Amino acid sequence: MDLIDLRSDTLTRLQPKDLLNINYDYISDDCYDEDRYVKMLEFKIADLFGKESALFMPSGTMSNQIGLNVLSNPGDELITEAGYHVCFFESSQTSALSGLVINNVRSKHGILTTEDVLNAINNKARWSDLYATPKIISIESSINTYGGLVFPLDEICHLKMLCNKKNMHLFLDGARVLNACIAIGISPDKYTEHVDILNICLSKGIGAPFGSLLVGRKTDIDKAKKVRKWYGGALHQSGLMAAIALNKLKDYSARLENDNMNAQYLGAICSQYCQLTHPVETNIVMIKSRNADNLVKKLKTYGVLATAWTSNTVRFVTSSNINKEMLTRLKLIFEKIHKYKEFI
């Protein structure tokens, strides 16, 4: 019987059709700016988000780091929520690579608000330009650490107005932003209209094997291309990966909608036996556990793979690998665990 692998949507498997209709004459050296598939992918993503330009990157972390770099100077301040990826996973890189000072905020419900940002600004010495200058507000959607919550569009608008007043930039870590857009029924260009620059990951729910894109103004993306070279992220024959990504983007909407629906079903199952950390809005389900490591080990004995996110939370992520039959099996497994009081 197949494993039920709910560790991450980065484990989404390729399908034979993803390798069809690839014209190998289009694949060349992107460092010479000659790969047609890379150009097509960058144009498609820029158009999808209503931005001027996009740049193909090896990873989401590199995309985040270069995006923050081009919006700032060493010693500038980045204001973000403590649970967002750029702080939760990337605080060292953000400081070491761009010299940014991270001012992290603990928000009430995982949503960074204008009030949070103003408090972060006003709680430090600002009476001289010798101190750190707040330069970037960084948000995330969907929000991984907070159970896949969608960052509200109205709050994005409010943060952008604050950025305009304070001469700051708004950055979006949108690794799973398409899941967020589908969840609230809004187009990607409308949702990210007020964002200066964003990262979009291809190897999560979209299911491509590789890469992310940085998307924004042409002037920023031109700078990013230079920094990508410095960081060793300029790849020669990346066209095959771009071609596969283009194939995966053809039907992404239906697949991500199904992933979100399966997560709703999974959340309903989980809520019968344990407490959710947050409402299920996209393709992530996070539950509370007295001992996350023990629960993950117990689930593995039943053929279910999950992630111990913290010592007392377990994360499940749906993807196109997961179907309703698997989740029905999972319900029976949860019943066994609950019956023998193993939900610890």
N, C-alpha and C positions, 0 to 999 in steps of 0.2 A: 504494500500500500504506500502511495506517495506521501512524503513528508508534507506537512502543512507549514510552509516557510513564511512566517509573518515578520521576519526581522527587519526587512526594508524593501522598498520598491526599487532600490538599486540592484536587486537580484532578478529583476524582470528578464525573462529569457527571450532571446531572439527567436523569430519564426522563419521558416524557409522563405516566405514571401518577402521578408525584409531584405533579402539579398538579390531579389529579382530586378530586372530592368535597369541595371547599373551599366552605364557606358564608360568603359575603362579608358577610352580616349579622352574623357573629360578630366581624368586624374593626372595632376602634374605636381609641381613644387609650389606650395603656398608661400614659401619664403621668397620666391620670385614673383609672387602675386599672380600666379598663372593657373591656379586650380579652379576650375569652373564650378565644381560642386561646393567648395567652400564659399565662393562668391554667392552662389544661389542660396545656400543656407543662411548666410549673413543677411542677404537682402530679404529673404522670407521672414526671418525673425524680427528684423527692424520694422518691416511693414506690419507684422502681426501686432506689435506693440506701439505702432504709430510714432516711431522714433527715426531719427535721421540715419543712424548707422549702428552696426553691430560687429562684434569681433569674436571669432571662434577661439575658445580657450580649452586647455586640457582638463581643467577641473573647476568645480564651483568655488573651492577655496581660493584658487588663483584668480578667478573672476572677481570674487569679493575683494581680495587684497589689492588688485590693480584698480578696481573701481574706487576704492577708498583713497588710494595713492594719488590718482589724477585729480581728485577733488580737494586736496589738502597740501599743506607744507609741514615739514617736521616741527613738532611742538604744538601743532593745532590740536583742538579737542574734538573728540567724537562722543556724542551723547547717544546712548542706546539702552535697551532693556537688558538686565543681567542674564536673562535666559535666552537671548537671541544668539544665533550661531556665531556672529562676529565677536561676541564676548564669551559665550559659553565654551566655544571650541577654538576661537582664533585670537584670543587676547595677546598671546605672545607674538604671533606673526604681525598683528596690527601695530604693536609697539615697535618691534624690531625692524620691520620692513619700511614702514612709513613714518615712524617716529610720532605716531599719534598718541595722545593722552586719552585713555578711555574713562569717561564719566558714566558709570553704569547705574541704572535706576531699577529699583524693585517696584513694578507697577502693581495695581490691585488685582487685575485679572489677566495679566499678560499683554495688555494693550498699552503701548506707550502713548500717553496723551500730551497735549500742549501744556497742561498743568504740570505734568511730570518733568517736561523739558525745562519749563520756566523755573521750577524749583531747583533743578540741576544747575542751571545757569546762575541763579541768584544765591545759591548756597556756597559759592566760592568767591574769592577775591577777584573783582572785575574792574577795579578803579584805575588800572593802568594797563597800557598795551604791552607791558613787560610780562604779563601773565598769559597763560594759555588762552587762545582765542577759540571759542566754540565755532566750529566750521561745518560739521556734518551731523545730521540726525540720521541714524540708521535704523530701519524697521525691517520686519520679516513677514512674509505671507506665502503660504500658510505657516503657522508658527509651530515648529517642530516640538520644542520643549513643552509647549502648552497644548498638547493634544491635537495639533493640526488646526487651531483656530484661524479663521479668516480675519486679517486686519481690516477693520471697517473702512469703507471708502470715504465716509464723511470725516473720519479722523485723519486720513491721508490729506484731504483738502485743508483741514485746519492746520496740520503740521507744515504744509507747504506755505500757507499764509504766514506762519511764524518764521519760516526760513526766509521768506522775502523781506520781512521786517528786520531780521537779525543778520542779514547777509550770510546765510548758511545754505548748505545743499541738503537735499533729501535723497538718501540712498535706500534702495529696496533690495534686500536679499530675497529674491523670488525663486528660489530653487524649485518650489512646488506652487508657483503662482498660478499656473494653469488649473490646478485642482481648485484653488481658491476662486478663480473666475467662474469656473463651471458651477461651483457650489452656490454662488449668489446670482448666477445668470447674467453676467456682464461680460462684455468683450474685453480682451486683454488691453487694447489700446485705450479704452475708456477707463479701465481700472488703474492703469499706470500713467495716466495723462499728466498728473502733477508730480511725478517722480523724475528727478534729474537723470538718474542712471540706475540700472538694475542688472541683476544677474538672473539668468534662467538656466536651469539644469536640464540636460537632455537624458541623463542616465538614471533618472528616477522614474516617475510614472510614465513619461513618454516612452521609456524602454529602449533607447539607443544605448549602445555599449560604452559610449565615451563622450565626454565633453560638456561644456557649458558655453553660454554666450554672455558677453557684456554688451548692454544695449543703452544707447543714449545719444547725446548731441555729437555731431561729427567731430567737433574740436576736441571733445573729451575722448572719443574713440581713437582719434589719431594719436593722442598722447598715450593712450592705453597700448596701442600697437608697439610703441617704442619701449614701454615698460615691460610688456610681455617678452620682448626680445631679451631685455636685461635679466629677467627672471628665468630664462631658458624655456619659455613656453611657446616659442615660434617653432612649429613643426613642419617638416618638409612635405611628405606625401600623406597629408591628413584627409585627402579627398574621399577615400573609401569610407571613413567614419562619417564624414559630412553627408555622403550619399545615403548611407543607412539611416542617418537621422532624418533626412528628407522623406524617406519612405515611411518612417515611424510617425512623422507629423501628419501624414495623409488622413489618418483615422484617430488621431489622438483624442479628440473631443468625446467620441462615444466610449472609448476605453477608459478615460479618466472619470467620466460620469458613472460608469459601471463600478470602478474602484471606489468612488465615493459612496455609492449605494451599498456595496458590500460592507464598507466600514460602518454604515448605519445599522445594517443587520448584525454585524459583529458587536457593535456597541450595545444593541438591545440584548444580545445573548449575555455579554459580560455583566450588564447591569442587574441581571437576575442573581448573580452570585458574588458580586463585589462592587466597589464604588468606582465610578469613572472620575478622573481628575478634572475633566472638562467635557462639555457637550461635544458630541461628534459632529464636525462640520465638513471635513474633507476625507482623506483616506488614512488618517491616523486615529488609533484608539489607545488611550492611556488609562491604565487602571492603578488603583492603590493596592499595595500589598505590605504586610508586616515585614516580609523578608523576600525581596524581589529575586535575589540570586537563587534561593531555594525553590521558589515557584517556577522560575525559568528551567531549572534542572528537572523538576518534576514534570513539567510540560514536555520536555525533550524525551522523557521515557515513554510518553504516549505518542511520539512522532510529531510534536508541535514545536516549532522554533520561534522564539520571541526574544526581545532584548530587555535586560535589566537596565532601565534607563538611569535610575538612581537606586539607592538602597531600599527605597520603599515605593517605587513605581516601575511598572512594566509597560513596554510599548509594543503595540501590534501595528503593522502597516500593510494595507491591502495593495495589490497590484494585479496586473493581468495574468499573473501566475495563479491567482486565487479565484476559485469559483464557489457557487452557492453550496454545492455538494460537500466541499471541504469544510465550509463553515457549519453545515449541519452536523458533520462528524465532530467538529470542535465542540458543539453544544453538548454532545454525549460525553465527551472527555471532561468538560467542565462539570457535568453532573456527577461523574465519578470522583473527581477531585473534591468537589463540595461535599459529597456523601461521606467520604473518609476524612473530612476536616483537614484537607491538605492545601486549602487556599490560604497559604500563609506567606 
